[in-house]
Amino acid sequence: MADDRLEQARSIAVELENEVARLRDLVADFTDPDPCHYDHHGYCQAHFWLQTEPACPHRRARELEGGGLDA
Ligand SMILES: [Zn+2]
């Protein structure tokens, strides 16, 4: 029945929301609170991230948390 499918979808959505919350907590615990420091190549020397794309994972994690960009 349609009600069963709707209830199934709600249950899956709740499970996914809970998983996202757990992953966000984990990412927050992994993230270095110290800011990134970019060299003239745009590489983050603070976290030894030697590429520009994707950006330093600590920066992306702070963006995920809504912490904004580094100066
Ligand atoms: Zn960084």
N, CA, C, O and the ligand as a Tripos MOL2 file, in Angstrom:
@<TRIPOS>MOLECULE
protein
  285   283    72     0     0
PROTEIN
NO_CHARGES

@<TRIPOS>ATOM
      1 N           0.8330   -1.1980    0.0000 N.3       1 MET1
      2 CA          0.0000    0.0000    0.0000 C.3       1 MET1
      3 C           0.8700    1.2520    0.0000 C.2       1 MET1
      4 O           2.0340    1.2090    0.3990 O.2       1 MET1
      5 N           0.3030    2.3520   -0.4460 N.am      2 ALA2
      6 CA          1.0410    3.6070   -0.5270 C.3       2 ALA2
      7 C           1.5000    4.0670    0.8580 C.2       2 ALA2
      8 O           2.6000    4.5980    1.0080 O.2       2 ALA2
      9 N           0.6460    3.8590    1.8730 N.am      3 ASP3
     10 CA          1.0050    4.2710    3.2310 C.3       3 ASP3
     11 C           2.2460    3.5320    3.7150 C.2       3 ASP3
     12 O           3.1030    4.1050    4.3880 O.2       3 ASP3
     13 N           2.3320    2.2420    3.3620 N.am      4 ASP4
     14 CA          3.5010    1.4620    3.7620 C.3       4 ASP4
     15 C           4.7670    2.0050    3.1180 C.2       4 ASP4
     16 O           5.8080    2.1190    3.7660 O.2       4 ASP4
     17 N           4.6660    2.3410    1.8350 N.am      5 ARG5
     18 CA          5.8400    2.8720    1.1360 C.3       5 ARG5
     19 C           6.2560    4.2230    1.7070 C.2       5 ARG5
     20 O           7.4430    4.5200    1.8390 O.2       5 ARG5
     21 N           5.2550    5.0380    2.0440 N.am      6 LEU6
     22 CA          5.5440    6.3460    2.6340 C.3       6 LEU6
     23 C           6.2340    6.1630    3.9910 C.2       6 LEU6
     24 O           7.1960    6.8600    4.3110 O.2       6 LEU6
     25 N           5.7310    5.2280    4.7650 N.am      7 GLU7
     26 CA          6.3380    4.9830    6.0780 C.3       7 GLU7
     27 C           7.7590    4.4320    5.9270 C.2       7 GLU7
     28 O           8.6590    4.7720    6.6950 O.2       7 GLU7
     29 N           7.9360    3.5760    4.9220 N.am      8 GLN8
     30 CA          9.2840    3.0570    4.6390 C.3       8 GLN8
     31 C          10.2320    4.1970    4.2650 C.2       8 GLN8
     32 O          11.3650    4.2560    4.7420 O.2       8 GLN8
     33 N           9.7580    5.0990    3.4080 N.am      9 ALA9
     34 CA         10.5870    6.2260    2.9740 C.3       9 ALA9
     35 C          10.9360    7.1160    4.1650 C.2       9 ALA9
     36 O          12.0680    7.5860    4.2820 O.2       9 ALA9
     37 N           9.9650    7.3480    5.0490 N.am     10 ARG10
     38 CA         10.2340    8.1620    6.2460 C.3      10 ARG10
     39 C          11.2870    7.4970    7.1290 C.2      10 ARG10
     40 O          12.1750    8.1560    7.6690 O.2      10 ARG10
     41 N          11.1670    6.1800    7.2620 N.am     11 SER11
     42 CA         12.1120    5.4420    8.0920 C.3      11 SER11
     43 C          13.5220    5.5420    7.5130 C.2      11 SER11
     44 O          14.4940    5.7390    8.2420 O.2      11 SER11
     45 N          13.6180    5.4020    6.1930 N.am     12 ILE12
     46 CA         14.9240    5.5140    5.5380 C.3      12 ILE12
     47 C          15.4770    6.9280    5.7080 C.2      12 ILE12
     48 O          16.6660    7.1000    5.9740 O.2      12 ILE12
     49 N          14.6260    7.9300    5.5580 N.am     13 ALA13
     50 CA         15.0740    9.3170    5.7060 C.3      13 ALA13
     51 C          15.6090    9.5640    7.1100 C.2      13 ALA13
     52 O          16.6320   10.2290    7.2730 O.2      13 ALA13
     53 N          14.9340    9.0390    8.1170 N.am     14 VAL14
     54 CA         15.3850    9.2150    9.4990 C.3      14 VAL14
     55 C          16.7410    8.5350    9.6990 C.2      14 VAL14
     56 O          17.6360    9.0920   10.3350 O.2      14 VAL14
     57 N          16.8820    7.3200    9.1480 N.am     15 GLU15
     58 CA         18.1600    6.6190    9.2630 C.3      15 GLU15
     59 C          19.2810    7.4230    8.6100 C.2      15 GLU15
     60 O          20.3720    7.5440    9.1670 O.2      15 GLU15
     61 N          19.0050    7.9760    7.4200 N.am     16 LEU16
     62 CA         20.0200    8.7630    6.7160 C.3      16 LEU16
     63 C          20.3610   10.0390    7.4800 C.2      16 LEU16
     64 O          21.5280   10.4250    7.5500 O.2      16 LEU16
     65 N          19.3550   10.6960    8.0520 N.am     17 GLU17
     66 CA         19.6180   11.9010    8.8500 C.3      17 GLU17
     67 C          20.5060   11.5660   10.0430 C.2      17 GLU17
     68 O          21.4230   12.3170   10.3760 O.2      17 GLU17
     69 N          20.2280   10.4370   10.6810 N.am     18 ASN18
     70 CA         21.0460   10.0330   11.8210 C.3      18 ASN18
     71 C          22.4770    9.7240   11.3890 C.2      18 ASN18
     72 O          23.4310   10.0680   12.0850 O.2      18 ASN18
     73 N          22.6180    9.0730   10.2380 N.am     19 GLU19
     74 CA         23.9520    8.7520    9.7500 C.3      19 GLU19
     75 C          24.7140   10.0300    9.3940 C.2      19 GLU19
     76 O          25.8980   10.1510    9.7070 O.2      19 GLU19
     77 N          24.0490   10.9740    8.7490 N.am     20 VAL20
     78 CA         24.6920   12.2460    8.4170 C.3      20 VAL20
     79 C          25.1410   12.9440    9.6960 C.2      20 VAL20
     80 O          26.2430   13.4890    9.7470 O.2      20 VAL20
     81 N          24.3060   12.9330   10.7230 N.am     21 ALA21
     82 CA         24.6720   13.5780   11.9920 C.3      21 ALA21
     83 C          25.9130   12.9170   12.5870 C.2      21 ALA21
     84 O          26.8080   13.6040   13.0770 O.2      21 ALA21
     85 N          25.9680   11.5870   12.5450 N.am     22 ARG22
     86 CA         27.1430   10.8880   13.0760 C.3      22 ARG22
     87 C          28.3920   11.2390   12.2710 C.2      22 ARG22
     88 O          29.4600   11.4700   12.8370 O.2      22 ARG22
     89 N          28.2480   11.2780   10.9370 N.am     23 LEU23
     90 CA         29.3980   11.6030   10.0960 C.3      23 LEU23
     91 C          29.8540   13.0500   10.3050 C.2      23 LEU23
     92 O          31.0530   13.3270   10.3160 O.2      23 LEU23
     93 N          28.9120   13.9570   10.4690 N.am     24 ARG24
     94 CA         29.2820   15.3550   10.7330 C.3      24 ARG24
     95 C          30.0360   15.4730   12.0540 C.2      24 ARG24
     96 O          31.0120   16.2170   12.1520 O.2      24 ARG24
     97 N          29.5870   14.7430   13.0610 N.am     25 ASP25
     98 CA         30.2940   14.7540   14.3450 C.3      25 ASP25
     99 C          31.7070   14.2170   14.1790 C.2      25 ASP25
    100 O          32.6630   14.7580   14.7340 O.2      25 ASP25
    101 N          31.8220   13.1370   13.4000 N.am     26 LEU26
    102 CA         33.1310   12.5350   13.1720 C.3      26 LEU26
    103 C          34.0510   13.4960   12.4170 C.2      26 LEU26
    104 O          35.2130   13.6690   12.7840 O.2      26 LEU26
    105 N          33.5270   14.1160   11.3650 N.am     27 VAL27
    106 CA         34.3240   15.0760   10.6010 C.3      27 VAL27
    107 C          34.7570   16.2340   11.4960 C.2      27 VAL27
    108 O          35.8970   16.6930   11.4170 O.2      27 VAL27
    109 N          33.8450   16.7060   12.3470 N.am     28 ALA28
    110 CA         34.1850   17.8140   13.2410 C.3      28 ALA28
    111 C          35.3250   17.4130   14.1730 C.2      28 ALA28
    112 O          36.2150   18.2170   14.4490 O.2      28 ALA28
    113 N          35.2990   16.1650   14.6600 N.am     29 ASP29
    114 CA         36.3720   15.7110   15.5560 C.3      29 ASP29
    115 C          37.6980   15.5460   14.8170 C.2      29 ASP29
    116 O          38.7650   15.7310   15.4030 O.2      29 ASP29
    117 N          37.6300   15.1990   13.5360 N.am     30 PHE30
    118 CA         38.8500   15.0310   12.7460 C.3      30 PHE30
    119 C          39.4560   16.3640   12.3040 C.2      30 PHE30
    120 O          40.6580   16.4570   12.0570 O.2      30 PHE30
    121 N          38.6210   17.3800   12.2090 N.am     31 THR31
    122 CA         39.0590   18.6350   11.6040 C.3      31 THR31
    123 C          40.0030   19.4030   12.5120 C.2      31 THR31
    124 O          39.7340   19.6110   13.6950 O.2      31 THR31
    125 N          41.1130   19.8150   11.9230 N.am     32 ASP32
    126 CA         42.0800   20.6290   12.6510 C.3      32 ASP32
    127 C          41.5130   22.0410   12.8020 C.2      32 ASP32
    128 O          41.1750   22.6750   11.8030 O.2      32 ASP32
    129 N          41.4050   22.5410   14.0360 N.am     33 PRO33
    130 CA         40.8650   23.8920   14.2130 C.3      33 PRO33
    131 C          41.8220   24.9730   13.7210 C.2      33 PRO33
    132 O          41.4080   26.1110   13.5020 O.2      33 PRO33
    133 N          43.0990   24.6270   13.5450 N.am     34 ASP34
    134 CA         44.0530   25.6200   13.0530 C.3      34 ASP34
    135 C          43.7520   25.9380   11.5960 C.2      34 ASP34
    136 O          43.3900   25.0470   10.8290 O.2      34 ASP34
    137 N          43.8970   27.2000   11.2090 N.am     35 PRO35
    138 CA         43.5590   27.5950    9.8390 C.3      35 PRO35
    139 C          44.5420   27.0270    8.8250 C.2      35 PRO35
    140 O          45.6750   26.6790    9.1560 O.2      35 PRO35
    141 N          44.0830   26.9420    7.5940 N.am     36 CYS36
    142 CA         44.9570   26.5530    6.4940 C.3      36 CYS36
    143 C          45.9600   27.6700    6.2340 C.2      36 CYS36
    144 O          45.7090   28.8380    6.5330 O.2      36 CYS36
    145 N          47.0800   27.2910    5.6800 N.am     37 HIS37
    146 CA         48.0840   28.2760    5.2870 C.3      37 HIS37
    147 C          48.5540   27.9090    3.8880 C.2      37 HIS37
    148 O          49.1750   26.8650    3.6860 O.2      37 HIS37
    149 N          48.2540   28.7760    2.9190 N.am     38 TYR38
    150 CA         48.5070   28.4480    1.5230 C.3      38 TYR38
    151 C          49.8190   29.0530    1.0430 C.2      38 TYR38
    152 O          50.1430   30.2010    1.3460 O.2      38 TYR38
    153 N          50.5590   28.2610    0.2940 N.am     39 ASP39
    154 CA         51.7710   28.7820   -0.3330 C.3      39 ASP39
    155 C          51.4070   29.3940   -1.6880 C.2      39 ASP39
    156 O          50.2280   29.5060   -2.0260 O.2      39 ASP39
    157 N          52.4240   29.7900   -2.4630 N.am     40 HIS40
    158 CA         52.1570   30.4790   -3.7230 C.3      40 HIS40
    159 C          51.5360   29.5610   -4.7710 C.2      40 HIS40
    160 O          51.0350   30.0420   -5.7870 O.2      40 HIS40
    161 N          51.5610   28.2450   -4.5420 N.am     41 HIS41
    162 CA         50.8790   27.3170   -5.4490 C.3      41 HIS41
    163 C          49.4130   27.1380   -5.0590 C.2      41 HIS41
    164 O          48.6330   26.5550   -5.8110 O.2      41 HIS41
    165 N          49.0470   27.6360   -3.8950 N.am     42 GLY42
    166 CA         47.6910   27.4070   -3.3790 C.3      42 GLY42
    167 C          47.5820   26.1170   -2.6000 C.2      42 GLY42
    168 O          46.4820   25.6550   -2.2980 O.2      42 GLY42
    169 N          48.7410   25.5250   -2.2710 N.am     43 TYR43
    170 CA         48.7520   24.3020   -1.4790 C.3      43 TYR43
    171 C          48.7190   24.6690    0.0060 C.2      43 TYR43
    172 O          49.3010   25.6720    0.4190 O.2      43 TYR43
    173 N          48.0340   23.8500    0.7980 N.am     44 CYS44
    174 CA         47.9610   24.1210    2.2340 C.3      44 CYS44
    175 C          49.1830   23.5240    2.9180 C.2      44 CYS44
    176 O          49.3300   22.3050    3.0060 O.2      44 CYS44
    177 N          50.0510   24.3970    3.3980 N.am     45 GLN45
    178 CA         51.2570   23.9450    4.0770 C.3      45 GLN45
    179 C          50.9420   23.5230    5.5170 C.2      45 GLN45
    180 O          51.6490   22.6940    6.0890 O.2      45 GLN45
    181 N          49.8910   24.0890    6.0950 N.am     46 ALA46
    182 CA         49.5440   23.7540    7.4830 C.3      46 ALA46
    183 C          49.1430   22.2850    7.6050 C.2      46 ALA46
    184 O          49.3830   21.6490    8.6310 O.2      46 ALA46
    185 N          48.5330   21.7580    6.5500 N.am     47 HIS47
    186 CA         48.0350   20.3790    6.6180 C.3      47 HIS47
    187 C          48.6880   19.4740    5.5840 C.2      47 HIS47
    188 O          48.2280   18.3590    5.3360 O.2      47 HIS47
    189 N          49.7720   19.9740    4.9810 N.am     48 PHE48
    190 CA         50.5400   19.1730    4.0020 C.3      48 PHE48
    191 C          49.6510   18.6720    2.8670 C.2      48 PHE48
    192 O          49.7660   17.5250    2.4340 O.2      48 PHE48
    193 N          48.7700   19.5390    2.3940 N.am     49 TRP49
    194 CA         47.8560   19.1920    1.3000 C.3      49 TRP49
    195 C          48.3820   19.8310    0.0320 C.2      49 TRP49
    196 O          48.2960   21.0460   -0.1450 O.2      49 TRP49
    197 N          48.9340   18.9970   -0.8600 N.am     50 LEU50
    198 CA         49.6790   19.5240   -1.9970 C.3      50 LEU50
    199 C          48.8840   19.4590   -3.2960 C.2      50 LEU50
    200 O          49.3760   18.9770   -4.3160 O.2      50 LEU50
    201 N          47.6800   19.9390   -3.2450 N.am     51 GLN51
    202 CA         46.8760   20.1210   -4.4420 C.3      51 GLN51
    203 C          45.8380   21.2070   -4.1500 C.2      51 GLN51
    204 O          45.5430   21.5250   -2.9990 O.2      51 GLN51
    205 N          45.3020   21.7560   -5.2290 N.am     52 THR52
    206 CA         44.3090   22.8240   -5.0530 C.3      52 THR52
    207 C          42.8880   22.3160   -5.2880 C.2      52 THR52
    208 O          41.9130   22.9090   -4.8250 O.2      52 THR52
    209 N          42.7960   21.2060   -6.0150 N.am     53 GLU53
    210 CA         41.4740   20.6420   -6.3210 C.3      53 GLU53
    211 C          41.5120   19.1380   -6.1250 C.2      53 GLU53
    212 O          42.1930   18.4510   -6.8870 O.2      53 GLU53
    213 N          40.8310   18.6120   -5.1700 N.am     54 PRO54
    214 CA         39.9970   19.3550   -4.2290 C.3      54 PRO54
    215 C          40.8380   20.1450   -3.2310 C.2      54 PRO54
    216 O          42.0230   19.8730   -3.0360 O.2      54 PRO54
    217 N          40.2080   21.1130   -2.6170 N.am     55 ALA55
    218 CA         40.9000   21.9540   -1.6400 C.3      55 ALA55
    219 C          41.2490   21.1300   -0.3980 C.2      55 ALA55
    220 O          40.7870   20.0020   -0.2280 O.2      55 ALA55
    221 N          42.0660   21.7180    0.4480 N.am     56 CYS56
    222 CA         42.4570   21.0600    1.7080 C.3      56 CYS56
    223 C          41.2120   20.5120    2.4250 C.2      56 CYS56
    224 O          40.2180   21.2210    2.5770 O.2      56 CYS56
    225 N          41.2740   19.2590    2.8600 N.am     57 PRO57
    226 CA         40.0940   18.6630    3.4990 C.3      57 PRO57
    227 C          39.6780   19.3880    4.7770 C.2      57 PRO57
    228 O          38.5010   19.3770    5.1360 O.2      57 PRO57
    229 N          40.6220   20.0120    5.4610 N.am     58 HIS58
    230 CA         40.2520   20.7550    6.6650 C.3      58 HIS58
    231 C          39.4110   21.9750    6.2980 C.2      58 HIS58
    232 O          38.4620   22.3250    7.0000 O.2      58 HIS58
    233 N          39.7700   22.6110    5.1960 N.am     59 ARG59
    234 CA         38.9640   23.7370    4.7110 C.3      59 ARG59
    235 C          37.5690   23.2690    4.3230 C.2      59 ARG59
    236 O          36.5700   23.8880    4.6870 O.2      59 ARG59
    237 N          37.5140   22.1560    3.5730 N.am     60 ARG60
    238 CA         36.2050   21.6420    3.1570 C.3      60 ARG60
    239 C          35.3720   21.2310    4.3580 C.2      60 ARG60
    240 O          34.1540   21.4120    4.3700 O.2      60 ARG60
    241 N          36.0290   20.6770    5.3650 N.am     61 ALA61
    242 CA         35.2980   20.2750    6.5710 C.3      61 ALA61
    243 C          34.7370   21.4980    7.2850 C.2      61 ALA61
    244 O          33.6060   21.4760    7.7720 O.2      61 ALA61
    245 N          35.5340   22.5690    7.3470 N.am     62 ARG62
    246 CA         35.0290   23.7930    7.9990 C.3      62 ARG62
    247 C          33.8770   24.3830    7.2010 C.2      62 ARG62
    248 O          32.9250   24.9100    7.7770 O.2      62 ARG62
    249 N          33.9600   24.2970    5.8660 N.am     63 GLU63
    250 CA         32.8450   24.7760    5.0370 C.3      63 GLU63
    251 C          31.5960   23.9380    5.3070 C.2      63 GLU63
    252 O          30.4840   24.4630    5.3650 O.2      63 GLU63
    253 N          31.7940   22.6350    5.4710 N.am     64 LEU64
    254 CA         30.6710   21.7500    5.7630 C.3      64 LEU64
    255 C          30.0130   22.1250    7.0780 C.2      64 LEU64
    256 O          28.7930   22.0500    7.2270 O.2      64 LEU64
    257 N          30.8440   22.5300    8.0290 N.am     65 GLU65
    258 CA         30.3350   22.9250    9.3460 C.3      65 GLU65
    259 C          29.7520   24.3290    9.3180 C.2      65 GLU65
    260 O          29.1800   24.7910   10.3060 O.2      65 GLU65
    261 N          29.8990   25.0110    8.1750 N.am     66 GLY66
    262 CA         29.4100   26.3730    8.0810 C.3      66 GLY66
    263 C          30.3670   27.3720    8.6710 C.2      66 GLY66
    264 O          30.0010   28.5090    8.9710 O.2      66 GLY66
    265 N          31.6140   26.9300    8.8360 N.am     67 GLY67
    266 CA         32.6000   27.8090    9.4500 C.3      67 GLY67
    267 C          33.1860   28.8330    8.5070 C.2      67 GLY67
    268 O          33.9510   29.7000    8.9310 O.2      67 GLY67
    269 N          32.8440   28.7500    7.2480 N.am     68 GLY68
    270 CA         33.3330   29.7390    6.2980 C.3      68 GLY68
    271 C          34.7470   29.4620    5.8520 C.2      68 GLY68
    272 O          35.3440   28.4420    6.1970 O.2      68 GLY68
    273 N          35.2600   30.3760    5.0880 N.am     69 LEU69
    274 CA         36.5740   30.2170    4.4800 C.3      69 LEU69
    275 C          37.6480   30.8430    5.3530 C.2      69 LEU69
    276 O          37.3760   31.7030    6.1910 O.2      69 LEU69
    277 N          38.8440   30.3990    5.1390 N.am     70 ASP70
    278 CA         39.9890   31.0110    5.8080 C.3      70 ASP70
    279 C          40.2670   32.3640    5.1820 C.2      70 ASP70
    280 O          39.9460   32.6260    4.0230 O.2      70 ASP70
    281 N          40.8660   33.1930    5.9800 N.am     71 ALA71
    282 CA         41.2630   34.5050    5.4530 C.3      71 ALA71
    283 C          42.3600   34.2900    4.4200 C.2      71 ALA71
    284 O          42.8560   35.2540    3.8370 O.2      71 ALA71
    285 ZN         44.5480   23.0960    5.3070 Zn       72 ZN72
@<TRIPOS>BOND
     1     1     2 1
     2     2     3 1
     3     3     4 2
     4     3     5 am
     5     5     6 1
     6     6     7 1
     7     7     8 2
     8     7     9 am
     9     9    10 1
    10    10    11 1
    11    11    12 2
    12    11    13 am
    13    13    14 1
    14    14    15 1
    15    15    16 2
    16    15    17 am
    17    17    18 1
    18    18    19 1
    19    19    20 2
    20    19    21 am
    21    21    22 1
    22    22    23 1
    23    23    24 2
    24    23    25 am
    25    25    26 1
    26    26    27 1
    27    27    28 2
    28    27    29 am
    29    29    30 1
    30    30    31 1
    31    31    32 2
    32    31    33 am
    33    33    34 1
    34    34    35 1
    35    35    36 2
    36    35    37 am
    37    37    38 1
    38    38    39 1
    39    39    40 2
    40    39    41 am
    41    41    42 1
    42    42    43 1
    43    43    44 2
    44    43    45 am
    45    45    46 1
    46    46    47 1
    47    47    48 2
    48    47    49 am
    49    49    50 1
    50    50    51 1
    51    51    52 2
    52    51    53 am
    53    53    54 1
    54    54    55 1
    55    55    56 2
    56    55    57 am
    57    57    58 1
    58    58    59 1
    59    59    60 2
    60    59    61 am
    61    61    62 1
    62    62    63 1
    63    63    64 2
    64    63    65 am
    65    65    66 1
    66    66    67 1
    67    67    68 2
    68    67    69 am
    69    69    70 1
    70    70    71 1
    71    71    72 2
    72    71    73 am
    73    73    74 1
    74    74    75 1
    75    75    76 2
    76    75    77 am
    77    77    78 1
    78    78    79 1
    79    79    80 2
    80    79    81 am
    81    81    82 1
    82    82    83 1
    83    83    84 2
    84    83    85 am
    85    85    86 1
    86    86    87 1
    87    87    88 2
    88    87    89 am
    89    89    90 1
    90    90    91 1
    91    91    92 2
    92    91    93 am
    93    93    94 1
    94    94    95 1
    95    95    96 2
    96    95    97 am
    97    97    98 1
    98    98    99 1
    99    99   100 2
   100    99   101 am
   101   101   102 1
   102   102   103 1
   103   103   104 2
   104   103   105 am
   105   105   106 1
   106   106   107 1
   107   107   108 2
   108   107   109 am
   109   109   110 1
   110   110   111 1
   111   111   112 2
   112   111   113 am
   113   113   114 1
   114   114   115 1
   115   115   116 2
   116   115   117 am
   117   117   118 1
   118   118   119 1
   119   119   120 2
   120   119   121 am
   121   121   122 1
   122   122   123 1
   123   123   124 2
   124   123   125 am
   125   125   126 1
   126   126   127 1
   127   127   128 2
   128   127   129 am
   129   129   130 1
   130   130   131 1
   131   131   132 2
   132   131   133 am
   133   133   134 1
   134   134   135 1
   135   135   136 2
   136   135   137 am
   137   137   138 1
   138   138   139 1
   139   139   140 2
   140   139   141 am
   141   141   142 1
   142   142   143 1
   143   143   144 2
   144   143   145 am
   145   145   146 1
   146   146   147 1
   147   147   148 2
   148   147   149 am
   149   149   150 1
   150   150   151 1
   151   151   152 2
   152   151   153 am
   153   153   154 1
   154   154   155 1
   155   155   156 2
   156   155   157 am
   157   157   158 1
   158   158   159 1
   159   159   160 2
   160   159   161 am
   161   161   162 1
   162   162   163 1
   163   163   164 2
   164   163   165 am
   165   165   166 1
   166   166   167 1
   167   167   168 2
   168   167   169 am
   169   169   170 1
   170   170   171 1
   171   171   172 2
   172   171   173 am
   173   173   174 1
   174   174   175 1
   175   175   176 2
   176   175   177 am
   177   177   178 1
   178   178   179 1
   179   179   180 2
   180   179   181 am
   181   181   182 1
   182   182   183 1
   183   183   184 2
   184   183   185 am
   185   185   186 1
   186   186   187 1
   187   187   188 2
   188   187   189 am
   189   189   190 1
   190   190   191 1
   191   191   192 2
   192   191   193 am
   193   193   194 1
   194   194   195 1
   195   195   196 2
   196   195   197 am
   197   197   198 1
   198   198   199 1
   199   199   200 2
   200   199   201 am
   201   201   202 1
   202   202   203 1
   203   203   204 2
   204   203   205 am
   205   205   206 1
   206   206   207 1
   207   207   208 2
   208   207   209 am
   209   209   210 1
   210   210   211 1
   211   211   212 2
   212   211   213 am
   213   213   214 1
   214   214   215 1
   215   215   216 2
   216   215   217 am
   217   217   218 1
   218   218   219 1
   219   219   220 2
   220   219   221 am
   221   221   222 1
   222   222   223 1
   223   223   224 2
   224   223   225 am
   225   225   226 1
   226   226   227 1
   227   227   228 2
   228   227   229 am
   229   229   230 1
   230   230   231 1
   231   231   232 2
   232   231   233 am
   233   233   234 1
   234   234   235 1
   235   235   236 2
   236   235   237 am
   237   237   238 1
   238   238   239 1
   239   239   240 2
   240   239   241 am
   241   241   242 1
   242   242   243 1
   243   243   244 2
   244   243   245 am
   245   245   246 1
   246   246   247 1
   247   247   248 2
   248   247   249 am
   249   249   250 1
   250   250   251 1
   251   251   252 2
   252   251   253 am
   253   253   254 1
   254   254   255 1
   255   255   256 2
   256   255   257 am
   257   257   258 1
   258   258   259 1
   259   259   260 2
   260   259   261 am
   261   261   262 1
   262   262   263 1
   263   263   264 2
   264   263   265 am
   265   265   266 1
   266   266   267 1
   267   267   268 2
   268   267   269 am
   269   269   270 1
   270   270   271 1
   271   271   272 2
   272   271   273 am
   273   273   274 1
   274   274   275 1
   275   275   276 2
   276   275   277 am
   277   277   278 1
   278   278   279 1
   279   279   280 2
   280   279   281 am
   281   281   282 1
   282   282   283 1
   283   283   284 2
@<TRIPOS>SUBSTRUCTURE
     1 MET1         2 RESIDUE 1 A MET
     2 ALA2         6 RESIDUE 1 A ALA
     3 ASP3        10 RESIDUE 1 A ASP
     4 ASP4        14 RESIDUE 1 A ASP
     5 ARG5        18 RESIDUE 1 A ARG
     6 LEU6        22 RESIDUE 1 A LEU
     7 GLU7        26 RESIDUE 1 A GLU
     8 GLN8        30 RESIDUE 1 A GLN
     9 ALA9        34 RESIDUE 1 A ALA
    10 ARG10       38 RESIDUE 1 A ARG
    11 SER11       42 RESIDUE 1 A SER
    12 ILE12       46 RESIDUE 1 A ILE
    13 ALA13       50 RESIDUE 1 A ALA
    14 VAL14       54 RESIDUE 1 A VAL
    15 GLU15       58 RESIDUE 1 A GLU
    16 LEU16       62 RESIDUE 1 A LEU
    17 GLU17       66 RESIDUE 1 A GLU
    18 ASN18       70 RESIDUE 1 A ASN
    19 GLU19       74 RESIDUE 1 A GLU
    20 VAL20       78 RESIDUE 1 A VAL
    21 ALA21       82 RESIDUE 1 A ALA
    22 ARG22       86 RESIDUE 1 A ARG
    23 LEU23       90 RESIDUE 1 A LEU
    24 ARG24       94 RESIDUE 1 A ARG
    25 ASP25       98 RESIDUE 1 A ASP
    26 LEU26      102 RESIDUE 1 A LEU
    27 VAL27      106 RESIDUE 1 A VAL
    28 ALA28      110 RESIDUE 1 A ALA
    29 ASP29      114 RESIDUE 1 A ASP
    30 PHE30      118 RESIDUE 1 A PHE
    31 THR31      122 RESIDUE 1 A THR
    32 ASP32      126 RESIDUE 1 A ASP
    33 PRO33      130 RESIDUE 1 A PRO
    34 ASP34      134 RESIDUE 1 A ASP
    35 PRO35      138 RESIDUE 1 A PRO
    36 CYS36      142 RESIDUE 1 A CYS
    37 HIS37      146 RESIDUE 1 A HIS
    38 TYR38      150 RESIDUE 1 A TYR
    39 ASP39      154 RESIDUE 1 A ASP
    40 HIS40      158 RESIDUE 1 A HIS
    41 HIS41      162 RESIDUE 1 A HIS
    42 GLY42      166 RESIDUE 1 A GLY
    43 TYR43      170 RESIDUE 1 A TYR
    44 CYS44      174 RESIDUE 1 A CYS
    45 GLN45      178 RESIDUE 1 A GLN
    46 ALA46      182 RESIDUE 1 A ALA
    47 HIS47      186 RESIDUE 1 A HIS
    48 PHE48      190 RESIDUE 1 A PHE
    49 TRP49      194 RESIDUE 1 A TRP
    50 LEU50      198 RESIDUE 1 A LEU
    51 GLN51      202 RESIDUE 1 A GLN
    52 THR52      206 RESIDUE 1 A THR
    53 GLU53      210 RESIDUE 1 A GLU
    54 PRO54      214 RESIDUE 1 A PRO
    55 ALA55      218 RESIDUE 1 A ALA
    56 CYS56      222 RESIDUE 1 A CYS
    57 PRO57      226 RESIDUE 1 A PRO
    58 HIS58      230 RESIDUE 1 A HIS
    59 ARG59      234 RESIDUE 1 A ARG
    60 ARG60      238 RESIDUE 1 A ARG
    61 ALA61      242 RESIDUE 1 A ALA
    62 ARG62      246 RESIDUE 1 A ARG
    63 GLU63      250 RESIDUE 1 A GLU
    64 LEU64      254 RESIDUE 1 A LEU
    65 GLU65      258 RESIDUE 1 A GLU
    66 GLY66      262 RESIDUE 1 A GLY
    67 GLY67      266 RESIDUE 1 A GLY
    68 GLY68      270 RESIDUE 1 A GLY
    69 LEU69      274 RESIDUE 1 A LEU
    70 ASP70      278 RESIDUE 1 A ASP
    71 ALA71      282 RESIDUE 1 A ALA
    72 ZN72       285 GROUP 0 **** ****
